Structures are given as C-alpha cells and as structure tokens.
Amino acid sequence: MARLNGWHIALCALALCLDGGCDRGAKAGGRPRVAYVTNGIDSFWVIASGLAGVYLQKQIPSVLANNLAVEAIYERIPELTTRLQAEADTLLTGAPDLLQRFYSSNTRASLAAVSPAWSYLVDFRAERERRMAPFREVTTYLSDADRLKLTDLQAIVSEKFELDVQYSLQRMLKVWVPLHAVPAVVLMGLLVVHVAAVLLF
C-alpha cells in the first residue's frame, strides 16, 4: 500500500511538472496552445484522481475492517444476495399473516438484488438504522415464537445490508482504477513527446 501511494505521489508531481512546462511553453509561443490546454486537463485529472485513489485506499479498508462483520469476494456478492432471499423465503414459510405481510411489504424487495450507494463511503449507519427500524415496530405485536423468526429475519436483512456496503466500497476501487490508469498512461506518453520535443527541437 505504501509503495502504491508513493507511486501516486510521484505521478502527481510529474503531472505538475509537465503542466508547468506546458504553460511556460505556451507563453513562449511554442506549440499550439490547444495542445497545452489538453495536456493541462489531463495533468489535472491525473492529479485529482490520484489523490482520490490515495484516500480510497486508506478509507475503504478501514471501513471494511472496523465496521462490518461480513466479508465477501466482490464477484460473489450477487450470488450471496440471492441465497439470502431464498433463506428468508424458507424462514417465513408457515409464518402468521402479520409476519408474512411485514416481510412482503417491508423486507423482501430489499433482498431481491444488490443495492449499492456511493454515500456508504461517508456514512452507512443512517441507512442501517432505517432498515432496522420496522423490526422494532412490529415486534410488539408478535408472540414469543414469532419473535424468534423475526430475529432470524432481521439477521438476514442485516447481513444483506453489509453485503450492499461491501459491494459499494469494493466497486468504488474497481471503478477508480481505469479512471486513473488510462489518463496516467496518456500523461506518460505526453511526457515522452514533451522530452523528445525539447531534445530534438
């Protein structure tokens, strides 16, 4: 992780140097200004996305390690979600009408598919509280035996929510890689062209 962060910092510094060199070249009446504007935009994007990547690589592992009990491989999360819904359907088989209605109207839809959200990087506790609140409301109307079913259902919903958070945070890292890597490669190519132009002309 430290080595990767060092690479990001070095690349950001390189982008700043190239951006500054382009700006001086434009002022001196060198290559067409549109080329330097393009270089500047690419440099800015590499710097911004690189700094964002450093933040994500520090923040996401901390959130996953300290706040979630469930760990899952990104590619398997949709499959695990489907299993949870099947498990909940089996659990509620033969349950009283009140519990069946509660499950159908408040819970089953949330188990149908992964529900990612960018906001989970900042705070997911409010959403967890929102999903758990209906369970506290309905429990007073159930018998002791049915409350056990409700507790098991709540555990399934809690696990599904943590899978949503896992999927959301891991997806951020996967989306970030091409958004940063492709412009970074372009920037390196521009640097080669820039150095060659300085040496040859």
URGI-V751519 format. One record per residue. SS is DSSP state (H for helix, E for strand, L for the rest). PHI is phi in whole degrees, 0 to 359 (none if undefined). D_FIRST is the distance of its C-alpha to the first C-alpha in Angstrom with 2 decimals. Layout:
ss=SS phi=PHI d_first=D_FIRST
ss=SS phi=PHI d_first=D_FIRST
//
This chain:
ss=L phi=none d_first=0.00
ss=H phi=296 d_first=3.81
ss=H phi=296 d_first=5.43
ss=H phi=293 d_first=5.10
ss=H phi=296 d_first=6.17
ss=H phi=297 d_first=8.57
ss=H phi=296 d_first=9.89
ss=H phi=299 d_first=10.66
ss=H phi=296 d_first=12.43
ss=H phi=297 d_first=14.29
ss=H phi=292 d_first=15.39
ss=H phi=297 d_first=16.61
ss=H phi=297 d_first=18.52
ss=H phi=297 d_first=19.96
ss=H phi=297 d_first=21.09
ss=H phi=296 d_first=22.80
ss=H phi=296 d_first=24.53
ss=H phi=295 d_first=25.75
ss=H phi=297 d_first=26.90
ss=H phi=292 d_first=28.77
ss=H phi=295 d_first=30.32
ss=H phi=294 d_first=31.49
ss=H phi=295 d_first=33.03
ss=H phi=293 d_first=34.95
ss=H phi=295 d_first=36.08
ss=H phi=294 d_first=37.42
ss=H phi=293 d_first=39.31
ss=L phi=277 d_first=40.80
ss=L phi=81 d_first=42.19
ss=L phi=278 d_first=40.08
ss=L phi=300 d_first=38.75
ss=L phi=305 d_first=39.64
ss=H phi=297 d_first=37.97
ss=H phi=300 d_first=36.82
ss=H phi=295 d_first=34.43
ss=H phi=288 d_first=32.87
ss=H phi=297 d_first=32.67
ss=H phi=298 d_first=30.80
ss=H phi=300 d_first=28.40
ss=H phi=296 d_first=27.95
ss=H phi=296 d_first=27.23
ss=H phi=297 d_first=24.61
ss=H phi=298 d_first=22.99
ss=H phi=298 d_first=23.06
ss=H phi=295 d_first=21.56
ss=H phi=296 d_first=18.62
ss=H phi=297 d_first=18.05
ss=H phi=296 d_first=18.57
ss=H phi=291 d_first=16.51
ss=H phi=295 d_first=13.55
ss=H phi=294 d_first=13.85
ss=H phi=297 d_first=14.39
ss=H phi=295 d_first=11.22
ss=H phi=300 d_first=9.22
ss=H phi=297 d_first=11.63
ss=H phi=298 d_first=11.45
ss=H phi=289 d_first=7.78
ss=H phi=271 d_first=8.67
ss=H phi=281 d_first=12.20
ss=H phi=296 d_first=12.51
ss=H phi=301 d_first=10.89
ss=H phi=295 d_first=12.92
ss=H phi=296 d_first=15.95
ss=H phi=295 d_first=15.87
ss=H phi=283 d_first=15.61
ss=H phi=260 d_first=18.11
ss=H phi=236 d_first=20.62
ss=L phi=237 d_first=21.23
ss=L phi=269 d_first=23.07
ss=L phi=265 d_first=22.80
ss=L phi=239 d_first=19.96
ss=L phi=211 d_first=20.61
ss=L phi=287 d_first=19.46
ss=H phi=309 d_first=19.60
ss=H phi=293 d_first=22.35
ss=H phi=265 d_first=24.49
ss=H phi=299 d_first=24.67
ss=H phi=302 d_first=27.83
ss=H phi=295 d_first=29.51
ss=H phi=296 d_first=28.79
ss=H phi=297 d_first=30.20
ss=H phi=299 d_first=33.36
ss=H phi=295 d_first=33.80
ss=H phi=296 d_first=33.64
ss=H phi=296 d_first=36.39
ss=H phi=297 d_first=38.51
ss=H phi=296 d_first=38.05
ss=H phi=292 d_first=39.18
ss=H phi=300 d_first=42.15
ss=H phi=295 d_first=43.24
ss=H phi=300 d_first=42.90
ss=L phi=272 d_first=45.14
ss=L phi=296 d_first=47.82
ss=L phi=81 d_first=51.04
ss=L phi=287 d_first=49.72
ss=L phi=297 d_first=52.21
ss=H phi=302 d_first=52.66
ss=H phi=300 d_first=50.96
ss=H phi=291 d_first=47.73
ss=H phi=297 d_first=47.98
ss=H phi=295 d_first=48.48
ss=H phi=299 d_first=45.58
ss=H phi=296 d_first=43.29
ss=H phi=292 d_first=44.62
ss=H phi=270 d_first=44.52
ss=H phi=246 d_first=41.44
ss=H phi=235 d_first=38.98
ss=H phi=301 d_first=39.46
ss=H phi=299 d_first=38.40
ss=H phi=288 d_first=34.99
ss=H phi=267 d_first=34.43
ss=L phi=290 d_first=35.45
ss=L phi=203 d_first=32.15
ss=L phi=296 d_first=28.55
ss=L phi=238 d_first=28.61
ss=L phi=285 d_first=25.33
ss=L phi=207 d_first=25.13
ss=H phi=295 d_first=22.82
ss=H phi=294 d_first=24.07
ss=H phi=296 d_first=22.29
ss=H phi=295 d_first=19.09
ss=L phi=273 d_first=21.29
ss=L phi=197 d_first=23.66
ss=L phi=241 d_first=24.97
ss=H phi=293 d_first=27.24
ss=H phi=295 d_first=30.20
ss=H phi=291 d_first=30.14
ss=H phi=299 d_first=29.95
ss=H phi=297 d_first=32.94
ss=H phi=297 d_first=34.81
ss=H phi=287 d_first=34.53
ss=H phi=274 d_first=35.62
ss=H phi=304 d_first=38.51
ss=H phi=300 d_first=41.08
ss=H phi=294 d_first=40.85
ss=H phi=291 d_first=42.10
ss=H phi=285 d_first=44.95
ss=H phi=274 d_first=46.29
ss=H phi=298 d_first=46.06
ss=H phi=291 d_first=49.25
ss=H phi=261 d_first=51.31
ss=L phi=249 d_first=50.38
ss=L phi=285 d_first=51.89
ss=H phi=299 d_first=50.03
ss=H phi=295 d_first=49.56
ss=H phi=287 d_first=48.24
ss=H phi=295 d_first=45.86
ss=H phi=295 d_first=44.22
ss=H phi=297 d_first=43.72
ss=H phi=297 d_first=42.37
ss=H phi=297 d_first=39.86
ss=H phi=295 d_first=38.69
ss=H phi=295 d_first=38.48
ss=H phi=297 d_first=36.46
ss=H phi=296 d_first=33.93
ss=H phi=295 d_first=33.67
ss=H phi=296 d_first=33.24
ss=H phi=296 d_first=30.55
ss=H phi=295 d_first=28.61
ss=H phi=297 d_first=29.13
ss=H phi=298 d_first=27.84
ss=H phi=294 d_first=24.58
ss=H phi=295 d_first=24.27
ss=H phi=300 d_first=24.87
ss=H phi=294 d_first=22.05
ss=H phi=304 d_first=19.65
ss=H phi=298 d_first=20.88
ss=H phi=298 d_first=20.66
ss=H phi=289 d_first=17.06
ss=H phi=293 d_first=15.85
ss=H phi=294 d_first=18.23
ss=H phi=302 d_first=16.77
ss=H phi=294 d_first=13.46
ss=H phi=292 d_first=15.77
ss=H phi=288 d_first=18.08
ss=H phi=296 d_first=15.61
ss=H phi=305 d_first=14.48
ss=H phi=292 d_first=18.06
ss=H phi=296 d_first=18.91
ss=H phi=264 d_first=16.38
ss=H phi=292 d_first=16.43
ss=H phi=297 d_first=20.23
ss=H phi=299 d_first=21.04
ss=H phi=295 d_first=18.47
ss=H phi=296 d_first=20.35
ss=H phi=299 d_first=23.57
ss=H phi=298 d_first=22.56
ss=H phi=297 d_first=21.95
ss=H phi=297 d_first=25.35
ss=H phi=297 d_first=26.95
ss=H phi=297 d_first=25.71
ss=H phi=299 d_first=27.38
ss=H phi=297 d_first=30.51
ss=H phi=298 d_first=30.49
ss=H phi=295 d_first=30.30
ss=H phi=298 d_first=32.91
ss=H phi=295 d_first=35.17
ss=H phi=295 d_first=35.04
ss=H phi=285 d_first=35.87
ss=H phi=271 d_first=38.53
ss=L phi=239 d_first=40.25
//
